Amino acid sequence: MAEKLVIMVTHGPDDAELASIPFVMSIAALASDVEVVIGLQGSGVELAVRGAVDAIEARGFPPLAKLAADYRELGGRLLVCGPCINARKIDPATHFVDNAEVVAAARFVAEITSATNALVY
């Protein structure tokens, strides 16, 4: 994979469409042999909580639970903003899905500056 796409997600369960589109884009990119990293910030961090996506389905899109599972199965990673989870009192050790990793701003900057392209939702 020579190309890399970073997708920053700032919407969580409160906006089903803007929470779903990044996963659709990520799956398409991975299927096209593009490396993908999803970064979760703001309310987007809630998407890394086990079970949080189970009831989310935007009109015209597959259920977010299926999209998130497909992304994970294709090797997709979720980088989750540390200060954002702290503000929401989310404990990653007990609440996060397996492919989620807590990071700080420096890691987001490194991922974005090494990417071919970046998208924000």
Steps between C-alpha positions, in 0.01 A plus 500: 500500500671813379209735561367593843171662595430648843136566582424714803154441647351760733140374499374213711165332557332842489542514119454160338582620149825678587600208721435248219655669197860476632466124538357464148792704362750300707370164382515615138856626548618179668340297221699717257827418680524841670618508862237660722501640849185635664558763766219561748470837671221690679182296518653268239687324782170346606515281187789306657287388794388138477136483391470873425450443127252214534184711459636757255371486143492799269244500222653353184797341680564157646478484881805658662562181698556316169717777360714511815536120499599498132756777564648304791512175299688677221764608752373851566622684809327757717714767664309662785565842652618461860377837629162438334446168680619650827243779467231235452634274777534205260737227620665345193612192692142395568296672230690505168477274196811296421635714216494828698812669635515812717734766361591863552531793258856414394390161365214658304744752352745223405227294334360796307836632382598153377173453311439545131158650580288589800123538538300646788143403590 
